[in-house]
Amino acid sequence: MARINFGNFWLSVVVLGASVSVAAQSGQTAPPEQGKEAPPSVRIEQSPSGHVRTVPPAFTPSGLPFAIDGNASERSIRIVSEADLTREDRDLFADAESSIQEQAGVQNLDFDSAGWTYSKLVCPALPRHLFLRFTRDDGTRQMSMFTAAIPRDGNGRVHIIPIVRKGYSLFSPAPIGALTIAAFNRIRVEDGAGKTADWLGTGLCYAALAGANPDAGEPINPDTTEIPATMPPTLTTLSEGGAIIRFVDVSATPHPMEWTLTFDAKGKLLKAAHTPAAITGPPRHVGEAEATGQAKQ
Protein backbone atom coordinates (compact mmCIF):
# COMPACT_ATOMS: atom_id res chain seq x y z
CA MET A 1 0.00 0.00 0.00
CA ALA A 2 1.39 3.44 -0.94
CA ARG A 3 2.22 5.75 1.93
CA ILE A 4 1.29 9.42 1.73
CA ASN A 5 4.13 11.88 1.90
CA PHE A 6 2.70 14.62 4.14
CA GLY A 7 5.75 16.83 3.58
CA ASN A 8 5.08 17.08 -0.14
CA PHE A 9 1.40 17.64 0.58
CA TRP A 10 2.15 20.74 2.64
CA LEU A 11 4.76 21.96 0.16
CA SER A 12 2.47 21.67 -2.85
CA VAL A 13 0.91 24.45 -4.87
CA VAL A 14 -2.85 24.14 -4.53
CA VAL A 15 -5.42 25.74 -6.79
CA LEU A 16 -8.68 26.49 -4.97
CA GLY A 17 -11.17 28.30 -7.17
CA ALA A 18 -9.35 31.45 -8.23
CA SER A 19 -6.44 31.25 -5.80
CA VAL A 20 -3.08 29.51 -5.56
CA SER A 21 -1.46 28.53 -2.23
CA VAL A 22 2.24 27.88 -1.79
CA ALA A 23 3.76 26.55 1.44
CA ALA A 24 7.26 27.69 2.37
CA GLN A 25 10.00 25.23 1.63
CA SER A 26 13.72 25.10 2.17
CA GLY A 27 16.22 24.56 -0.61
CA GLN A 28 14.19 22.70 -3.24
CA THR A 29 10.78 22.48 -4.88
CA ALA A 30 8.42 19.61 -4.22
CA PRO A 31 8.81 16.90 -6.90
CA PRO A 32 5.72 15.78 -8.80
CA GLU A 33 6.76 12.11 -8.86
CA GLN A 34 9.82 9.94 -8.38
CA GLY A 35 12.07 12.93 -7.72
CA LYS A 36 11.41 14.63 -11.07
CA GLU A 37 11.38 18.38 -10.79
CA ALA A 38 8.25 20.14 -11.99
CA PRO A 39 8.73 22.40 -15.04
CA PRO A 40 8.37 26.12 -14.24
CA SER A 41 5.14 26.30 -16.25
CA VAL A 42 3.43 23.47 -14.35
CA ARG A 43 2.03 23.45 -10.84
CA ILE A 44 1.53 20.26 -8.86
CA GLU A 45 -1.36 19.46 -6.54
CA GLN A 46 -1.33 16.44 -4.23
CA SER A 47 -4.44 15.54 -2.28
CA PRO A 48 -4.66 13.59 1.01
CA SER A 49 -5.67 10.53 -0.99
CA GLY A 50 -2.31 10.59 -2.77
CA HIS A 51 -3.74 11.59 -6.16
CA VAL A 52 -1.44 13.95 -8.08
CA ARG A 53 -2.58 16.17 -10.92
CA THR A 54 -0.99 18.98 -12.88
CA VAL A 55 -2.55 22.43 -13.04
CA PRO A 56 -2.25 24.24 -16.41
CA PRO A 57 -0.28 27.51 -16.45
CA ALA A 58 -3.47 29.37 -17.35
CA PHE A 59 -4.61 28.93 -13.75
CA THR A 60 -1.57 30.76 -12.40
CA PRO A 61 -2.70 34.35 -11.73
CA SER A 62 -0.81 37.34 -13.05
CA GLY A 63 0.15 40.47 -11.17
CA LEU A 64 1.63 38.70 -8.17
CA PRO A 65 3.54 40.84 -5.65
CA PHE A 66 5.91 38.01 -4.68
CA ALA A 67 7.80 35.24 -6.47
CA ILE A 68 5.90 31.97 -5.99
CA ASP A 69 8.73 29.91 -7.47
CA GLY A 70 11.30 31.27 -5.04
CA ASN A 71 12.48 29.48 -1.93
CA ALA A 72 12.24 31.07 1.50
CA SER A 73 15.81 31.36 2.70
CA GLU A 74 15.10 32.37 6.30
CA ARG A 75 12.52 31.12 8.76
CA SER A 76 13.35 33.49 11.62
CA ILE A 77 14.73 36.96 12.21
CA ARG A 78 18.21 37.08 13.68
CA ILE A 79 18.78 39.60 16.46
CA VAL A 80 22.24 41.13 16.90
CA SER A 81 23.20 42.74 20.18
CA GLU A 82 24.49 46.29 20.39
CA ALA A 83 27.96 45.01 21.27
CA ASP A 84 28.16 42.97 18.06
CA LEU A 85 27.19 45.71 15.62
CA THR A 86 29.60 46.46 12.81
CA ARG A 87 31.37 49.79 12.49
CA GLU A 88 29.19 50.60 9.47
CA ASP A 89 26.00 50.01 11.46
CA ARG A 90 27.27 52.09 14.38
CA ASP A 91 28.07 54.96 12.04
CA LEU A 92 24.62 54.77 10.43
CA PHE A 93 22.99 54.92 13.85
CA ALA A 94 25.15 57.86 14.90
CA ASP A 95 24.13 59.80 11.78
CA ALA A 96 20.43 59.02 12.33
CA GLU A 97 20.32 59.42 16.11
CA SER A 98 19.06 63.01 16.10
CA SER A 99 16.23 62.11 13.72
CA ILE A 100 15.30 59.09 15.84
CA GLN A 101 15.33 61.25 18.97
CA GLU A 102 13.10 63.85 17.34
CA GLN A 103 10.52 61.34 16.14
CA ALA A 104 10.56 59.43 19.43
CA GLY A 105 9.90 62.75 21.20
CA VAL A 106 6.80 63.32 19.08
CA GLN A 107 5.52 59.95 20.34
CA ASN A 108 6.39 60.85 23.97
CA LEU A 109 8.67 57.83 24.27
CA ASP A 110 11.11 59.61 26.66
CA PHE A 111 14.07 58.67 24.50
CA ASP A 112 16.12 61.33 26.29
CA SER A 113 15.93 59.34 29.52
CA ALA A 114 18.52 56.81 30.62
CA GLY A 115 18.08 53.05 30.44
CA TRP A 116 17.53 52.54 26.72
CA THR A 117 19.24 49.63 24.98
CA TYR A 118 19.06 48.58 21.35
CA SER A 119 19.68 45.63 19.05
CA LYS A 120 19.74 45.04 15.32
CA LEU A 121 17.02 43.13 13.45
CA VAL A 122 18.48 41.29 10.46
CA CYS A 123 15.88 41.35 7.66
CA PRO A 124 17.35 39.92 4.42
CA ALA A 125 14.11 40.69 2.57
CA LEU A 126 14.79 44.43 3.01
CA PRO A 127 18.58 44.71 2.73
CA ARG A 128 18.78 48.45 2.06
CA HIS A 129 17.72 49.40 5.58
CA LEU A 130 19.25 49.05 9.01
CA PHE A 131 16.58 48.04 11.54
CA LEU A 132 17.15 48.77 15.22
CA ARG A 133 14.86 47.88 18.11
CA PHE A 134 15.06 50.17 21.14
CA THR A 135 13.90 48.95 24.54
CA ARG A 136 13.66 50.54 27.97
CA ASP A 137 12.79 47.93 30.57
CA ASP A 138 13.28 48.40 34.30
CA GLY A 139 11.72 45.05 35.15
CA THR A 140 8.27 46.49 35.78
CA ARG A 141 5.25 46.82 33.54
CA GLN A 142 6.49 50.24 32.42
CA MET A 143 8.47 48.90 29.47
CA SER A 144 8.75 51.06 26.35
CA MET A 145 9.79 49.83 22.91
CA PHE A 146 10.00 51.05 19.34
CA THR A 147 11.85 50.14 16.15
CA ALA A 148 13.70 52.42 13.76
CA ALA A 149 14.42 51.95 10.06
CA ILE A 150 17.49 53.74 8.70
CA PRO A 151 18.15 53.77 4.92
CA ARG A 152 21.64 52.53 4.13
CA ASP A 153 22.09 54.46 0.89
CA GLY A 154 20.43 57.71 1.93
CA ASN A 155 17.48 56.99 -0.36
CA GLY A 156 14.64 57.69 2.05
CA ARG A 157 14.25 58.92 5.58
CA VAL A 158 14.39 57.50 9.06
CA HIS A 159 11.15 55.85 10.20
CA ILE A 160 10.18 54.80 13.70
CA ILE A 161 7.45 52.34 14.64
CA PRO A 162 6.15 52.75 18.22
CA ILE A 163 5.36 49.40 19.87
CA VAL A 164 4.62 50.15 23.53
CA ARG A 165 5.01 53.22 25.74
CA LYS A 166 5.28 52.58 29.47
CA GLY A 167 3.52 49.26 29.06
CA TYR A 168 0.71 50.49 26.81
CA SER A 169 0.24 50.20 23.06
CA LEU A 170 0.03 53.47 21.19
CA PHE A 171 -3.28 54.06 19.41
CA SER A 172 -3.75 50.38 18.52
CA PRO A 173 -1.66 47.22 18.98
CA ALA A 174 1.49 47.58 16.91
CA PRO A 175 1.09 44.24 15.03
CA ILE A 176 -2.16 45.44 13.41
CA GLY A 177 -1.84 49.22 13.74
CA ALA A 178 -2.31 51.60 10.82
CA LEU A 179 0.92 53.41 11.75
CA THR A 180 2.90 50.18 11.56
CA ILE A 181 1.37 49.24 8.21
CA ALA A 182 1.94 52.71 6.72
CA ALA A 183 5.58 52.82 7.87
CA PHE A 184 6.22 49.31 6.54
CA ASN A 185 4.83 50.25 3.12
CA ARG A 186 7.05 53.33 2.93
CA ILE A 187 10.08 51.26 3.94
CA ARG A 188 9.38 48.66 1.24
CA VAL A 189 9.06 51.38 -1.42
CA GLU A 190 12.33 52.98 -0.37
CA ASP A 191 14.00 49.58 -0.29
CA GLY A 192 12.89 48.86 -3.85
CA ALA A 193 11.21 45.61 -2.82
CA GLY A 194 9.70 44.09 -5.96
CA LYS A 195 8.06 40.94 -7.23
CA THR A 196 11.17 38.86 -6.63
CA ALA A 197 10.91 39.50 -2.88
CA ASP A 198 11.12 36.61 -0.44
CA TRP A 199 7.50 36.43 0.73
CA LEU A 200 8.15 34.63 4.01
CA GLY A 201 11.12 36.88 4.79
CA THR A 202 8.89 39.90 4.15
CA GLY A 203 6.28 38.63 6.58
CA LEU A 204 8.85 37.82 9.25
CA CYS A 205 10.40 41.27 8.89
CA TYR A 206 7.03 42.94 9.42
CA ALA A 207 6.45 40.89 12.56
CA ALA A 208 9.89 41.83 13.90
CA LEU A 209 9.35 45.54 13.28
CA ALA A 210 6.05 45.23 15.16
CA GLY A 211 7.80 43.85 18.24
CA ALA A 212 7.95 40.07 17.77
CA ASN A 213 10.98 37.79 17.59
CA PRO A 214 9.37 35.69 14.87
CA ASP A 215 10.28 32.07 14.26
CA ALA A 216 8.28 30.13 11.67
CA GLY A 217 9.60 26.80 12.94
CA GLU A 218 11.58 24.07 11.28
CA PRO A 219 10.78 23.07 7.67
CA ILE A 220 8.62 19.99 7.30
CA ASN A 221 10.64 16.89 6.47
CA PRO A 222 9.13 15.45 3.26
CA ASP A 223 10.53 12.01 4.09
CA THR A 224 8.42 11.55 7.21
CA THR A 225 4.72 11.23 7.98
CA GLU A 226 4.80 13.61 10.93
CA ILE A 227 1.88 16.00 11.19
CA PRO A 228 3.10 19.46 12.31
CA ALA A 229 1.66 21.05 15.45
CA THR A 230 0.82 24.28 13.62
CA MET A 231 0.10 25.47 10.11
CA PRO A 232 3.23 25.75 7.93
CA PRO A 233 4.03 29.17 6.37
CA THR A 234 1.74 29.70 3.39
CA LEU A 235 1.46 32.18 0.53
CA THR A 236 -1.96 32.52 -1.09
CA THR A 237 -2.13 34.49 -4.32
CA LEU A 238 -5.38 35.67 -5.87
CA SER A 239 -6.36 35.76 -9.52
CA GLU A 240 -7.22 39.47 -9.38
CA GLY A 241 -3.77 40.19 -7.96
CA GLY A 242 -2.53 40.46 -4.43
CA ALA A 243 -1.38 37.90 -1.91
CA ILE A 244 -1.91 36.72 1.65
CA ILE A 245 1.05 35.62 3.76
CA ARG A 246 0.32 33.38 6.72
CA PHE A 247 2.74 31.94 9.25
CA VAL A 248 2.79 30.93 12.88
CA ASP A 249 5.37 32.41 15.24
CA VAL A 250 6.24 29.37 17.34
CA SER A 251 8.48 31.44 19.64
CA ALA A 252 5.62 33.59 20.95
CA THR A 253 4.72 33.01 24.58
CA PRO A 254 2.58 31.88 26.23
CA HIS A 255 0.92 30.74 22.99
CA PRO A 256 2.10 30.57 19.35
CA MET A 257 0.62 33.42 17.33
CA GLU A 258 -0.60 33.37 13.75
CA TRP A 259 0.20 36.31 11.47
CA THR A 260 -1.94 37.05 8.39
CA LEU A 261 -0.73 39.81 6.06
CA THR A 262 -2.80 40.87 3.04
CA PHE A 263 -1.07 42.65 0.12
CA ASP A 264 -2.47 44.16 -3.06
CA ALA A 265 -1.16 43.40 -6.56
CA LYS A 266 1.52 46.09 -6.25
CA GLY A 267 2.86 44.66 -3.02
CA LYS A 268 1.26 47.24 -0.71
CA LEU A 269 0.31 45.86 2.69
CA LEU A 270 -3.41 46.44 3.19
CA LYS A 271 -4.10 44.85 6.55
CA ALA A 272 -2.58 42.63 9.20
CA ALA A 273 -4.04 40.18 11.69
CA HIS A 274 -2.37 38.72 14.77
CA THR A 275 -4.29 35.96 16.55
CA PRO A 276 -3.61 32.86 18.68
CA ALA A 277 -2.72 29.93 16.43
CA ALA A 278 -4.65 26.70 16.29
CA ILE A 279 -2.62 23.92 17.90
CA THR A 280 -2.95 20.25 17.05
CA GLY A 281 -0.51 19.16 19.73
CA PRO A 282 3.14 18.24 19.33
CA PRO A 283 4.27 16.80 15.99
CA ARG A 284 3.28 13.14 15.85
CA HIS A 285 4.06 10.24 13.58
CA VAL A 286 1.24 8.90 11.47
CA GLY A 287 1.17 5.19 10.62
CA GLU A 288 0.47 3.95 7.13
CA ALA A 289 -3.09 2.91 7.93
CA GLU A 290 -4.00 6.27 9.44
CA ALA A 291 -2.20 8.22 6.72
CA THR A 292 -4.21 6.49 3.99
CA GLY A 293 -7.46 6.65 5.92
CA GLN A 294 -7.60 2.85 6.29
CA ALA A 295 -8.82 1.43 9.58
CA LYS A 296 -6.92 -1.47 10.97
CA GLN A 297 -8.72 -4.79 10.59
N, C-alpha and C positions, 0 to 999 in steps of 0.2 A: 504494500500500500504506500502511495506517495505521501511524503511528509511536507506540510506547508512550511515555507520559509517566511516567518513573520517579519524578519528584517527587511526582506525585499518588498513585502506588502506595505510596510510603513514608508519605504523609500521610493515608492512608485509615484508616477504622475497620474492623477485620477481626474477624469472628466466627469463632472456632475452638472448636467444641464448646460449652462453657458459658462461654467467656471472650470479652472484647472488648478489642482492642488499639488504642491511639491513639498515633500518632507526633506529636511536638511540632512545631508550626508557628508561623509568625510572621505575625501581622496578619490572616490570613483563613483561612476553612475551605476544604477542598478541594472544588471544584465537581464535581457528578456528571456533567455533560455540558454542553458549549458555554457554560461560564461561569455556568450557573444554580446558585444556591446551594441546598444541600440543606435541606429543612424540618427544624426541630428534632426532629421525631418520626421522622425517617428516617435510617438510617445507610447509607453507601455502601461497597461493597467492590469493588476493582478488582484483577483477577488479572494475572499476567505476560502472559497471552495477550491482554489488552486487554478482556476481557469485564467488564461492569459490571452489578451487580445490587443491588437495594435489600434491606435487612434490616429486617423488621417491628419496630416498637417493642417487641413482646413479648420479643424476644431481648435487649433492653437490661436488664442486671441492676439490681436495686434495692439500696439500702444502700451506695452508693459513697462512699468517704471523700474523693474529690476531684471537681472538676467536669470532666467529659470534653468538654464543649462549650466550655470556656474556652481561651484562647490563652496560651501561655507567653510572658511579656513579657521575661524575661531568660534568657540562655543562659550566663551566667558570673556569678561573684561579684566585685563591685568591692571593691578593698582601698584604704582611705584611710590615709595615713600619720599618725603622731601630730601632726606639725606642721600638718596640714590639718583637724584635728578642730574642730567648732564649739564655741562656748562652752557650749552645753547639754550636749554629750557630755562635755566636760571636767568639768563640774560633776557629772554623773552618776557618772563614774569616781571623782572625789574623794570623793563620799558613800559609794561602795561599796568603796573601797580597803581599808579595815580588814577587811571581810568576805572580800575576795579574798585578802588576806594570811593570814588565819586558815585558810581552806580550803586554800590552797597549802601552808601549813605542815604540815597533816595529811598531805599527799601528799609531804612531804619534797622540795619543789621549790626550796628555798633562795631564796624570793622576796625575802628580806631582803638578799641579796647584791647587789652592784653589777653592772651590765652588762645589765640587762633593758631591752628596748624593746617597744613595742606598736603595733598598728595596728587599725583598725576594719574589720570585715567587714560589708558592706552586704547584708542579706538582706531584700528586699522581701516575701517570703512570710511573714515573722515581724516585722512592723513595730513591735510593742510592746516590743521588746527592743533593747538596745545590745549588740552582740557585739564583744569585743576579743580579739585574739590576742597573747599575750605570748611573747617569744622571748629566750633568752639564748644567744648563739652567739659563741664566742671563736675561731672558725675551725678548731676541732678537732672530734673526734667526740663531744665532751662537750656537745652542744647540748641544751637543755631547752626545752620548749614546752608551753603550755596555752592554752585559750580560756576566756573568762568571758562569761556572759550576765547582763545587768543589766536588770531590768524598768524600763521608762520611767515607768510610772504608779504604781509602788509595789505593784502587784498581783502578789505573788510574792516570791521571794527570789533572791539571787545564786547562780548555779551556776557551777562550774568543771569543765572537761573536760580531764583530763591527756592529753597526747599522747605526749611523750617526756620522760624525766628522765635527764640526762647521757648521752644517746645511746641509751637503752634504753626500750622501750615498758613501760608500767605494766600489769601483770597480763596483758593481751592487747593485740594491736594496736588502736589507737584506732578505726580505721575500722569494726571489727567488734565492738568490746568491749561487754560488757554495761553498763559504767558510762556509756559514750557514749550507748548506746541509751536507757537509763533517764533520763539527764539531758535528752536531746532530747525524750522524751515529756513530761516535766514542763514543759519550756519551751513546747511546743506547747499544752498545756492552759492554762498561764498566759497565753499570747498569745491564746487564744480562737480558734485556728485551726480552721476548720470545713470543711464540704463544698464551699465555694466557693474553697478554697485552690488556689493555683497549684501543680500537682503537680511540674512540673520545677523551679520555684523552691524548693520544699520539699526536693527531693532534693539540689540544689546547695548549699543552706544546710547540710544535714547533712554533706555532704562537707567543706565549709569548716570547720565546727566540729571536725571530726575531723582537721584539719591540711592538707587539700588546698587548692589554688587552682583550683577546678574551672572548666573551660571545656568546654561541650558542643559547641563547634564552630559553624560557620556553618550557617544553615538551608539545606536543599536547595532549589535553584532548580527549580521545577516546569516551567520552560520549556526545560530542557536534558535530555539523556539521559546525564548523568554519573552513574556509580555511585560512591557515597561510599566512602572508605577504611575507615570504621568504621560500626557500627550507629548509626542516628539515635536520639535520645531517644524512649523508648516507655513508655506507660502501659498496663498490662494489668489489667483489672478482672474479677473473678470473680463468677459468678452467686450464690454463697453470701455475697457481700460481701467486701470487702477489695480490695487493689490491689497491684501490683508496679510499681515505678518502675525503669527501666533507662536508663542513659546512659553514654557513654564520655567520660572526662576526657582531652581531646586535649592538654592542657598538661602532663600528667604525664611525667616523665622517669625513666629512659631509654625508657620504653614507655608508651603510652596505657593507662589503667586503666579497667576497666568496673565500675560500681557497680550493685548490685541491692538494692533496699530493699523489703521486704515489710511491708505494713500490714494490719491487720484492718479490719472494716467500720466501726469507730468512729474510724479514723484513727490507731490506736496502732501504732507501729513495732515489729514482732515480731523481725525479724532483718535483718542487713545482710551483704552479700558484696562483696569488693573483690579483683578478679582481673585479670590481664593481658588486654587486649582482643584479639579476633581482628582481624587486619589483612589487608585485601585489596590493599594497595598504595595508591599515591596515587590520588586521583579520576581517572577516565579517561572519555573520551567513547566512547559506544557507537553504532556505525553502525546504520542502519535494519535491515539484514539480521540483524545479531547481536541487536538489541533484540527482533525478532519471532521469533527462533529459526530464521530461514531461512538456509540455507547459500548462499553465492554460487555461481552456476552457472559 
